[in-house]
Amino acid sequence: MSASNDDELAMLRHQRKLELQKQIEAQASKQVEAEFAEQKKQIENSAIDSAMKKLLTPDARSRLATISLATPERSNQIKQSIIHMYESKSFNPPMSDEQLKSLLLSQSKSRHSASIRRI
């Protein structure tokens, strides 16, 4: 009776060991995928940043950096718009601060057209 209990205990330990190994392997693969995705994102961001250095004047880059501090999502949208405009040859680089301001105005939601009615 003791031998069968020992065999059963050894089998349970072996199964548990296999389960833990599978969990560790799954976690490791998830971590590798996450690191790869993060690395890819950093490469894309550095490529966009180097493009902005070529496409914008220092004043315009400064304005975009300020926007990025306040709303990073909007800054990314603006950067994508600038790259798209450059690819479609809509402007000649470098984009000045005034040109960036007009782009920002065209992309911003108009608050002037909102009307407030008093009831």
N, C-alpha and C positions, 0 to 999 in steps of 0.2 A: 504494500500500500504506500509506503514511503517512497519507493522508486517511481511509482506512477505520478505521485505528487511532484517529485523533483523533475520528472520529464515534462509534466504539464507546466510547471513554473519556468523551466528553461525555454519551452516553446513560447510562452507568453512574453518572456523577456526578449526573445529573438524577434517576435512580431512587433513589440514596442520599439525595439531598436530600428527595425526597418521603417516603421512609421515616422520616427524622428529623423531618420536620414532623408526620407522623402520630403518632409517639411523643411529641413535645412536646405536641400537642393532647390526647392520651390522658392524659398526666400532669397537664396543667392541669385537665382535667375531673374527674379523681380528686381533685385538691387542692381544687377548688371544692366537690365533694360532701362531702369530709371537713370542710371549714370550715363548711358549712351544717349538717352533723350536729352538730358541736361547738357551734355557735351555738344550735341547737335544744335541745341538752342543757343548756346554761347557762341558757336561758330557763326550762326546766322546773325546774331546781334552784333558781333564784331564786324561782319561784312556790311551790315546796314550802317554802323557807325562810321566805317571808313568811307562808305559812299556819301554819307552826309558831309564829311569833311571836304569832299570834292564838289558836292552839289550846292553847298550853302556858304554864304559869307560868314565870318566870325560873329557878326551881330545876329544873324539869323540863327546860327547854331546856339548862341546864348539864349535867344528867345525860346527855341525849341527845348533846350535843357530846363529852362524855368517851367515850361508847360509839363515836361516830363516829371518834374518833382511834384507837381500838383495832381496831375492825372496821367499816369503812365500809359493807360489804354489809349487815350486821345493822342498822345505823342506818337505812339506806334502807328495809329491810323494816319496821322499826318505824314510820317516818314514813308509809309507805303504809298500815299498819294503822291508825294514828291518823286519817289522812284518811278511810279507809273507815268507821271507827267514827263519825266526825263526820257523814259523808254519810248513814249509816244511823241517825243520831240516838241513838247508844248512850251518849253522855255529853254533858254541858253544858260548853262551854268556859268558862274555860281549864282544861285538865287539870292537876291538881296533881302534885307529885312522888310522892306516895303512890299516886295512881291510875296513874302511869307505872310505878312499881315493881311494882304488881300486874299490869299488862300485860306487863312484862318477865318476871315469874315464870310467867305463863301461856304465854308464847311460848318460854321456855327449855326445853331438853331436860332432863328430870328426871335429875339425877345421884343423887338419893337412892334411886331405885328400882333402881339398878344393884347387883347382888349380886356379890360376889367370893368364889369358892370356892377353897379351898386344896387342892391335890392332894398 
